[in-house]
């Protein structure tokens, strides 16, 4: 039993993926645990019954009141900082941790050597980069796992039976906000664009929370040469003596950078005499798929792996072995000389722009829930690539208006429906607009919940509609 929690009154804020494991871990270590949760639905009641059977107190429908005697709050990452519970905690001088902070503090508590963390954040590409990184580390013969915001509990990784040499950790801005003492071996911020501003309150606060990933880094802070905000965060970070700034670029790399030369991914950071020498890591064709933003993901993963001492051959083999998750610029089929590509995961404008930049002549299927986004910049930058556009979803008018302003010559089909069957109609309209050599691209730039349960269901509907075309 860990003495630091024995007899401590801990309030766990929120059930779900992070709250339930946190409550169990703390209870097992002798803490007096109370779980508070806003919701009181069937799922919450089932989870509450499971915890109550262990002797844990659960209060459903009352997430705003600080339980008497609370000495520590461990919160689910999605709980907004402006919730009354946290205001009450601040007034009472009660610290607030996230589950990532709890996992970080429990590393090595069971007598095992704690595995270093290679951490990744950014507006887009986090999951793919972490999975690539794990694949590279495995190719080097290291015991590792992709964990964190990717959907695998860090608490399970830190406290489970399996021992690791190193962990590839995806961290969201929410998780970083609640992880004040996290100190990674090395970390990367892939890119920064407006997202989750309703949660953070401003772009400045969002960027600052992302930047926490660099605090206390020991070996490397990896940044995107093409995104000055990420480099600025490195300059501002308080790191350990000797920690290096390592850039990645789709162009020719300078010293202390990784980049691309004549179709080869090269390293000018982790080599001797980096002013003159470079190490070949892999070919662009080893990256699946070899779209520009995915090559950037691969370079960031390679930089973190190289910071950990992984050989160049493992970078190549790890990238070759990597298979991306579904609905990420996934080629579905070719029908009558037209490629159909599912990037349903492109749920914001930054991701959609990266997706659109991957193809030359596109019939774009877009729309859904805008989440407060604006589309003028996206459309203006992508207009020259658009053969036609098919719009679906609740906020499609916002995209239509941006198209009228910045791409008035591009034909637009506006499907005035939000039922799931609209996807078949959208694909049929896209087929009508496309000519041989075009790409029909589902990159919605919006969330899916107006029509589908999640982006996976939306991508599945697109793929099914494409299969019906070719039947």
N, C-alpha and C positions, 0 to 999 in steps of 0.2 A: 504494500500500500504506500502511495506517495505521501510523505509527511506534509508537503506543501498544501494539500487539499483536505487533509483529514480534519473533519469538524467545521470546514469552511462553508458558509451559507452562500451557495451559488445559484443565481437565477439564469436559466437558459431561455433566451428569447426566440421563440419560433420552433415548431416541430419540423417535419420534413427531412430532406436528405442530409442536412448537417445537424439539425437540432437533436434528433433522436440519438445518433451515435455520440454526440457530445454529452448528453445527459447520462447515457450509460457509462461512458468512460469516467466521468466525474464521480458518479455514484460508486463505481467500483473502486475508486481511490479514496473513498471515505468522505466525500463532500455531502453536505445536506442540500439536495437539489430540489428546486422548484422550477417547473417549466410553465411559461406563460405563452399564450397563443391567441392571436386576434380571432381566428376562425373557430367555428364550432360545428363543422360539417362531419359527415360520416367518416371520412378518412382521418380527420383529426381525432375523432372519438376512438377509432380503432388504435391509433398510435398511442393515445393517452392511456387506454386500457393496458397496453403492453408495458408501458413505463410504470403505471400504478401497481402492476403486479410485482414489480421489483422493489416497491417501496418509495417510489419517486412521486412527489406531489405535482399535479398538473392542473392549471387553471385555464380553461378554454373560454374564449370570448372576452378575455380581459388582458390584453397585451399592453395596456397603457399604464398600469399601476405597478410601482416598484414594491415587491414584497418586503415586508418588515424584516429587518436584520440582514438584508442582502449585503455581501462583502465583495462580490464579483458578479458581473454579467458576462455571459458568453452568448453572442448573438448570431443568428443566421445572417449570412452576408447580404441578403436582399432587404433587410430592415433599414429604412432610411434614417440618416443621422438626426433628422429633426423630429423624430417620434417623441411623445411625452415621456416615455420610459427613460430615454437617454438624458433628457433634460433633468428629470428627477435624480438620475444617477450622478450627473455632474454636480448638482446642488448638494448631494450627500457625500461627494468625494469617492464614489464607487467607480473603479476602473471598468472599462468595456473592452472585451476581446472578441475577435471572431474565431471560428473553428480553426482557421489557419494559424492564428496566434497560439491557440491551445496546442495544436499539433507541434508547432515549432518549440514550445516550451517543454513538451513532453519527450522530445527526441533524446534518446540515450538514457531515459530514466529507468529502464529495466535492465541496465547493465550492459547493453549492447553499444557498440560504437555507432554514433549517429551518422547516417548517410548524408553527404553534402547535397544541397539543392541547386540545380540549374533551372532558373526561373524565367518564365516567358509571360509577357503581357503585351497589350496593343489593342487597337480598336478592332482590327480584323486579322485573321490568320493564326490566332493563338493555338487552337486545337491542332491544326495541321502541322504547325512548327514543332509543337511538343511531341506529336506522334513521330515526326521525322527524326527528332532528336533521340527519342527512345530507340528507334530502329537503328540509328547510327551507334548508339552506346552498346546495344545488344550485339551488333556486328563486331564490336571491339572486344566481345567476350565479357562484358560487364553485367552484373546483376542489376537490373533497373526496372522501372515501371513509369508509365505516363499517368500522372495523378493530379488532383486538385480540381479546378473548375471544369475539367474535361469530363467529370462525372464519377471519378473514383476518389473516395474519401481519403484525405491526407491522414486522418486519424488512424484509419485502417492500415495505411502504408507504414506509418511510424510505429504503431503498436502491434501489428499483426505478427504472425509466426515467421513470415519470410523476411530474411535479411537482405539488404540492398547495398551495393557499392555506391550508388548515386541515384537520385530521383530527378526525373524530368517533370517540372511542376508548372502547370498552367494556372495563372492567377488573374482574376478579374479586378476591375477597379474597386468593386464593392469589398472584395476580400482584402485587398491591400489597405483600404481605409481602416479596417479593424485589425491590422497586424503591425503594431508599432515596433516590435523588437525583432522582426524577421531580418536575417542577414544571410543572403545567398552566397554561394561560392562564386557564381557569375550569373548575370541576368541580361535579358534583352527586352527592349521596348520596340516592337515591330513598326508601329505607325500610330498616328494620333489624328482623329477627326471627331467632330461633335457627335456624342452618343451618351445616352443615359444622363442627359443634363437635368432632367426632372428629378433624378435621385441626388446628384451632386450639387445642384443649385447653380452652377456656372461652368463654363469651359475651363476656367482657371482652376477651379476645385477638382474637376475631373482629371486634368493634366497633372496636378500636384499629387493626387492619389496614385496615378500610374507611376509617377516618378519615385514613389516610396520603394519600388522594387530594387532600385540601385543602392539604397542606403546600406552602408557597411559591406558592400561587395568586396571580396578578397582578391579575385584574379582578373575579371574582365567585366566591363559594362559595354554591352553590345548595342549599337544604335544604327539607325537608318540614315545613310548619307543623304538620301533624297528627302528627308523629313527633318527640317531643322529643329523642330520642337523636341524630338528625341535626343538630339545632340545637346541641346540646351539643358535638358534634364541631367545628362551625364556631367556637364560642367558644374551644375549646382549640387550634385550629390556629395555627401560626406562618406567617402570610401576608405578602406584600409590602405595604408602606405604600400605603394607598388602596384595597386590595381590599375589596369590599363583601359583606355577607351578604344574600342574596336568597332570600326564601321563596316557596314556591308552595302554594296552598290551593284546595280545592274550594269554599270559601266566598268571601265578599266580601274582596278583598285590602286590606291596609293599605298605607301607604307602604313602598317597597322590597319589594313583593310582587307576584306574578302570581296571578290567581284568576278566579273566574267570577261574573258579574253578569247575571241575566236571560237565561241561555243564551248569553252572550258571554264568550269568553276575553279578559281585559283585563290590561294591564301598568301597574302603578303604581311600577315600579322604574326603567325606562330612559326616563323622560319628564322634561321640564322641570317644575319645581314639583310634585313628586310628592305633596306634601301635599294638593293640590287637584285635580290632573289625572290622567287615565287614558287609555291608548291602547287602542282596540279592536284585537284581533289576529285573531280568527277566531270562528266560531260553534261551539257544541258539536257541531252536526250535521256540521261539517267533520272531526271526529275519527272515525276508523274502527277499531274500533267505538266508539260513544260511551258505553261502560261507565265507571263512576266511576274505577276505577284506571287506565284508559287515558287519561282526561282528565287525570289527574295526570301521567302520562307525557308527554303533549303539553305541559303547562305547564312541566315541567322542561326539555324539549327547547327550548321557546320561550325560556325564561330564558337558557339557554346561548347560543342563537343571538343573542338581543338583546344579551347581554354582548359578543358579537363584532361588534356594530354592524349586524346584519341588519335591514332595514326590516320594518314590520308586514305589508305585503302579501306578503312572502316567507314569513312564518310561515303565513299563510292558505293560500297556494298550495302550500307544502310539505306541510302537513297534508292538503290535498285530494288531492295526488298520491300520498300514502303508502298502500301496501298491506301489511297485516300478514302475517307469516309464518303458515304453516299451524299448526293446533292451538293457536291462541291465541284463545280465545272466538270461534271461527269458527262461524257459522251454517251448518249442514249442509243442513237441509230442514225444511219444515213438513209434518206428516203428521196428517190428521184434526184440524187446528186446534191441534196441539201442536208447539212449536218444539224442534228437536234441535240442541244446541250442543256443539261439541268444544273443550274446554280441557284437552286431555291434557298440555299444558305446565305445568299447575298441579301440580307434583310435590312441593310442601310445603304445610303448613297455611296459611301466610301467603298464598300465591298462591290457594289454594282459597277462603279466606275472602273475598278480593277478588272472585273469580269469583261466588261465591254471593250476594254483596251486589248483584250487577248485575241480579237477577231477583226477582220477587215471589213466585211459586209454583213450586216446583221439585221434580222427581223427580231425586234426586241419585245418580249412579253413582260409586262411590268405592272405594278400596282398592288394594293393591299392596304394595310394600316401604316400611315406615314410616321406616326410617333412624333409629330411636331417638326419633321424634316422639311426642307425646301429643296427644289430640284433644278433650279436654274443653272447652277454651276455644273452639275452632272450632265445635263442635256447639252449645254454649250460646249463642253469638252468632248462629248461623244457624238455630236451631230453628224460629223462627216462620215461616220461608220454606219449610220442607220439607213437601211433600205426601207424599213417600215416599222411601225409600232402597233402592238395590240395591248390595250389597257383593260385591266380587270380590277375588281376590288373597290372598297369603300372610298378610298381617297384618290382614285385615279384622276379626278379633275385637276388635282394639283400638278400632276405630271403632264396632263394635256395642256394646261396653261403654259407651262415651261416650254413645251414643244412648240406651241404657237409663237412664243417670243423668240426662241433660239434656233428652231429647225422647222420653219413654216412650210418648207417644200416637202417634208417627209410625210407620206401618207399615214394616217392614224385611224385605227379601228377602235372605237370606244364601246366596250360590251357593258351594257347597263344591267348588270346582274352580279350578285355576290354568292350565288349557290355554287356548290362544288362542281356541278356539271358545266359551269362556265369555262373550266379549263379545256374540255374537249372542243368547245366552240372556239376558244382562243387559239388552240393549235391548228384547227382547220383554217381559221382566218390567216394565221401566220404562213401556212402552206400556200395559200392563195397569193400572198404578197412576195414570197421568196422565189428566187430563180436559182438555177444550178450554180453551185459554188458558194452560196450564202450559208450562214449559220442562223438557225432559229434558236435564240438564247432566252431561257427563262432566268432572269436576274432581277427579281421584283423591286429591289431597293426599298422594300417595305416588309413589315411583319405580316404574318399569315392569318392571324386569329379572327379576322372578319369573315373568312371563308373556310378555313381549315384549322384543325386542332393544333398544328405546328408546321414548321417548314418542311419536315419530313413527309407529312401527308400531302402537302402541296406538290413537292417534287415527285412523289409517287403518282399523283394524278396526272402530272405532265407526262411522265414516262408511259403510263397506261394509254394516254391519248395518242402519243407518238406510235406506240405499238399498233393501235387501231388503224392508224394511217397506212402502215405497211402491211396490214393483214390482207 
